């Protein structure tokens, strides 16, 4: 199966530090004019949607848990979604995934639900130590 979304950029950092995640779309169709989102998951818990961006216009959406610390951004020339994570906390430790769906669509009120998306990256681990 072709991987349409490929994440990179995870790692280990101390509390207060920063990391930038990337999500490269290998197919322009899934990237253009589409709602793309970031999720995270810790063992035994459900996927948590916390940020989304509509690549057609740049509208962004954030969960309160990351607002002011995380920034979701796009690079249309590279068909890539980014997540800049600043002021990281140990509670941010998780496996991080980007997600999208086809056909392309705007972000709706369901953007934070994992059921909204059928295409997922392979995940990248973020570990924040205190």
N, C-alpha and C positions, 0 to 999 in steps of 0.2 A: 504494500500500500504506500502510495506516495505521501510523504509528510509535507503538508501544506504550510505548516507553521513551525518554525525552528527557533527555540529560545537559546539565549546565552547570557552570560554575565553574572551568574550567581557566585556565591562564595561565602567565606567567613569574615566577619567584621566585629569589632567591639561596639558596644552600645554607644550611641552618639555618632557613629560613623555613617558612611554613605556607600551605596552601590547603585549601578545602573544596569538594568536588564534590557535585553533586546529581544524582539520577536520579529524575525524575518519571514515574510510571506513568499513562498517559492512560486506562487501563482498570482499574477496581478489581479485576477478576477476576484479572489477572496479578499484582497486588500482594498481595492478601489470602492469608494462610496459605500463603505460598510461599517457596521458597529463592531469594534474589536475591544476585547476586555481582558483584564488581568484578574486571575483568581489565585488563591493560595489554599493550602490544605496541610493540616497537621494530623498525625496518626490518630485514627479513631473519630475524626471530625469530618463534617461535610465540607465540600468545596465552598469557599467564601469569595464571592465577587466583591471587589473593592474599588475598581476603577475601570472606566470605559471611555472610549473616544470614537466619534463618528468621523471617519477619514474623509468624508465628502465635504465637511464644513469645519471640522476641528472642535466641535462641541465636546466638552469633557464632563465626566460624572465621577463623583467620589463618594465613598462611604466615609462617615464621620471619623472612623478609626484611623484613617490615613490622611484626611484633609489637612492641608498645611504642611505636611511632611513629604508626601509623595506627589510626583508630577508625571502625568501621562502625556506623551508627545508623539509626533509622527514625522517621518521623513519620506515624502512621496517619491522622491527620486530613487530611494532604495527599497520602497515597499516595506518599510520597517516601522514597527511600533516600539516605543521605548517606555521604560518606567524608571524615573530617577527617584531613588529612595534616600532621603536624608533623615537625620535625627533618629536613626534606627534604634529599636528597643528589642530586648530579648523576646517579647511577645510577638515580634514580627518573624521569628524563626518559623520557617515552613517551606514546603515545596511550592514553587510559584509556576503558574501556567498562563499562557495566553490562549485566547479562544476567539472564534469567529464562526459564522454560519453562512450558508448559501441558500437561496440567492442573497446578494448583498441587500442590506436594509439599514434604515436609521436606527439609532438606539431608542428603545422604548422603556416603559417603566419596569420591564422585566430584565433589564440589563444585568442585574446582579444575580440572576438565577442561572445555575449551571445548565438547567434544562433548555435554555434559550439557544445554546450553541451545540453544534455537532462536530466541529473541527477544533482540535486541541494540539498544542505543542507537546513535546516530550517532557517538559518540566525542567526546572533548574532549582537547586537547593540553595536557600539563603539561611545562614546560621548567624545569629547575633548573640555574642557572649557579654555577660555583665562584668 
